Amino acid sequence: MATRPLLGPNSLARSEYFYAVLDRAGLEGPRVTAAVGSLTYYGKGYAATENIWRGLRHDPAQEAELRDQAQRFIDRRAAAHPALARHAQLTNGDFDGSFALGLETILDGIEARIGR
């Protein structure tokens, strides 16, 4: 976990790349910073979540069992959390597919703001 702003050469180069791409695409002002933050935090958050599921469970069978247990836990609470029970897909271990779908959703939102 970072305890101060990341201002090393690699961090600055990554930030410059993000900002330059969005600037060339026509995003302006605070929306550029918001878009960079959204992409950065999405990537970091997704990696952290994947590490929780996979990092603690090196055995795929154990991971699958943990996912099944978590899904059953949510399913038993469907009356109190109907939307979560209806849409949570805790048994889905396809991190790459889920990440790509979420990233597409974020990028579609950024694209919708370009040129406004």
C-alpha positions in Angstrom: 0.0 0.0 0.0 1.4 3.4 -1.0 1.8 5.9 1.9 2.7 8.9 -0.3 2.0 10.0 -3.9 3.8 7.9 -6.5 6.1 10.3 -8.3 8.8 8.0 -9.6 9.7 7.9 -13.3 7.5 4.9 -14.0 4.5 6.3 -12.2 4.9 9.6 -14.0 5.3 7.9 -17.4 2.1 5.9 -16.8 0.2 9.0 -15.7 1.5 11.0 -18.7 0.3 8.2 -21.0 -3.2 8.1 -19.5 -3.5 11.9 -19.5 -2.1 12.3 -23.0 -4.4 9.7 -24.6 -7.5 11.2 -22.9 -6.4 14.7 -23.9 -5.9 13.7 -27.5 -9.4 12.0 -27.5 -10.9 15.3 -26.5 -11.6 14.9 -22.8 -11.0 18.1 -20.9 -10.6 19.6 -17.4 -11.6 17.7 -14.3 -13.1 14.9 -16.4 -9.5 13.9 -17.5 -8.4 13.5 -13.9 -11.7 11.6 -13.1 -11.2 9.3 -16.0 -7.6 8.5 -15.1 -8.7 7.9 -11.5 -11.5 5.6 -12.6 -9.2 3.5 -14.8 -6.4 3.4 -12.2 -8.6 2.5 -9.2 -10.6 0.0 -11.2 -7.4 -1.8 -12.2 -6.0 -1.7 -8.7 -9.3 -2.7 -7.0 -9.8 -5.6 -9.4 -6.3 -6.9 -8.8 -6.8 -6.7 -5.1 -10.1 -8.6 -5.3 -8.5 -11.3 -7.5 -5.7 -11.6 -5.0 -8.1 -12.2 -2.2 -9.8 -15.0 -4.0 -6.8 -16.6 -5.5 -3.9 -15.5 -3.3 -5.3 -17.2 -0.2 -6.4 -20.3 -2.1 -3.6 -21.9 -4.2 -5.9 -24.9 -4.8 -8.5 -24.3 -7.5 -10.9 -26.8 -5.8 -10.6 -24.9 -2.6 -11.3 -21.6 -4.4 -14.4 -23.2 -6.0 -15.7 -24.5 -2.7 -15.2 -21.0 -1.1 -17.1 -19.4 -4.0 -19.9 -21.9 -3.6 -20.1 -21.3 0.1 -20.2 -17.5 -0.4 -22.9 -17.8 -3.1 -25.0 -20.0 -0.8 -24.5 -17.5 2.0 -25.8 -14.7 -0.2 -28.7 -16.8 -1.6 -29.9 -17.5 2.0 -30.2 -13.8 2.5 -32.1 -13.1 -0.7 -35.1 -11.6 1.1 -32.9 -8.9 2.7 -30.7 -8.4 -0.3 -32.7 -9.3 -3.4 -30.7 -7.4 -6.0 -27.4 -8.8 -4.7 -28.8 -12.4 -4.7 -30.2 -11.9 -8.2 -27.0 -10.4 -9.7 -24.0 -11.5 -7.7 -22.1 -14.2 -9.5 -19.7 -15.4 -6.8 -19.2 -18.8 -8.4 -17.8 -17.1 -11.5 -14.1 -17.3 -11.4 -13.5 -15.8 -14.8 -11.5 -12.8 -13.7 -10.3 -11.9 -17.1 -13.8 -11.9 -18.7 -15.3 -10.0 -15.8 -12.4 -7.5 -15.8 -12.8 -6.9 -19.6 -16.6 -6.4 -19.2 -16.1 -3.9 -16.4 -13.4 -2.0 -18.3 -15.6 -1.9 -21.4 -18.3 -0.3 -19.3 -15.9 2.3 -17.9 -14.5 3.1 -21.3 -18.0 3.4 -22.8 -18.8 6.0 -20.1 -15.6 7.9 -20.8 -16.3 7.8 -24.6 -19.8 9.2 -24.0 -18.3 12.3 -22.4 -15.8 13.0 -25.1 -16.7 16.1 -27.2 -19.4 17.3 -24.9 
